Amino acid sequence: MSSPLTFPEKFLWGSATAAYQIEGSPSADGAGPSIWQRFSHTPNNILNGDTGDIACDHYNRTDADVALMKQLSMQAYRFSIAWGRILPEGFGAVNKPGLDHYDRLVDRLLESNITPMATLYHWDLPQSLGDRGGWLNPDNAKWFGDYAELVFNRLDDRVKLWATLNEPWVVMDNGYMHGLHAPGHRSHHEAAIVSHNLLRASAEAVRRYRTVGKNKIGLVVNLEPKYPASQDPQDVAAAQRADAYMNRQYLDPVLLGKYPPEMQDIFGDAWPAYTPQELNDLREPLDFIGVNYYSRGVTRHAEGEWPLHAKTVRQPQSTYTETGWEVCPQAFTDVLNWVKDRYNNPPVYITENGSAFYDPPVAENDRIEDPLRQGYLKTHLRAIHQAIQEGCDIRGYFAWSLMDNLEWAYGFSKRFGLVHVNYENQKRTPKESAKLYKRIIESNGRCLF
Ligand code: GBH
């Protein structure tokens, strides 16, 4: 039990990153390229032509970056494994140096008393699987299972927390519906197929885990509560479609055994009628849900907006981050309570939460004042604390992100880090928010109140 003004005793405090966003050296030591390497090297996909070729050079700076985490009192670290480092072709021949890399990272973390959480898929599909149709190919689920099993066998003796996929919604919507992410397709027919194949893959990895793994595995979803902009029935219906599309599309099949009925309205005849057997195959019990929370969406009916006929409306009285997302900590409490009520209070890790704001240049004394990010951190942690007080089973928090990194289609222009990265010389400088987070961790949240 948590006393009213601290977090639960075993609450885990950490930060998160993803392979393509920080590692660099995408082809080092026999690794196979990913769809993000192809995508970022194709003109006009990423702002300013940025790529992950170097990024934060974390691949070559693993030890120093773990030392930095320790210096910041981090108790946990969520990272992702690049599938193509382990299996350059996506399946078949194993690239031992790739496995060695993550093995070493895990050992360094444990030496520093930092609990690793490994994500198996944070969007960097091996290009050779992309060439076979990527997530459109039904065989991808089996290949993902094979890859997952290989990694479990190597690391499960030391990695106690696993995530199958990061944000299947983003893979589907940004990658296959709107073309903003790799592979850059725009088709609701494809998006419908991809959603289902992603869930098949996640379930397959969990099944493999039950045969060879001994610890905990979950699925990470991005949640964003949708509120109607008015009580007009059209707005209420639009908010419901948006909610089904983003919040229920992945959790309902896994936890309740069926897709939301709205899928049919959204995807039209592109949405297949799945058999009970097909649905049952998705329903593989998870040990926890990973929740990534950034914002909410106040939603209005918008004819022609594809495919939801809905859009998020700007709130004049609210603060917005540099990515244009409304700051709303109350919606975080709301969505955690929604998970508790709808899915029977499963264990939850907050696997990502954070904000991009323009930071001032590093001052003479190495200080970086980032009051807006500090404010975001404090108010969102209080929102989680509130949800815990209301009975939600929240086990830990991973700030997005440990350090500034490649913000996908925004390139390096948006900075989410607690630690500033100078991309000229790779110098890391903890921002004031990192120092605040250190104090929060060391007091188990008490200094928030
Ligand atoms: C995460 O995705 C990713 O996992 C991570 O790699 C990434 O760096 C990080 O977030 C920061 O972007 O326009 O107001 O309707 C974020 C998922 C989904 C969150 C879309 C914001 C749109 C809000 N995002 N959502 S709004």
Residues whose N, C-alpha, C, O or C-beta is under 5 A from the ligand:
A	BS01	GBH	A18 N222 Y294 S295 R296 G297 T312 G324 W325 E326
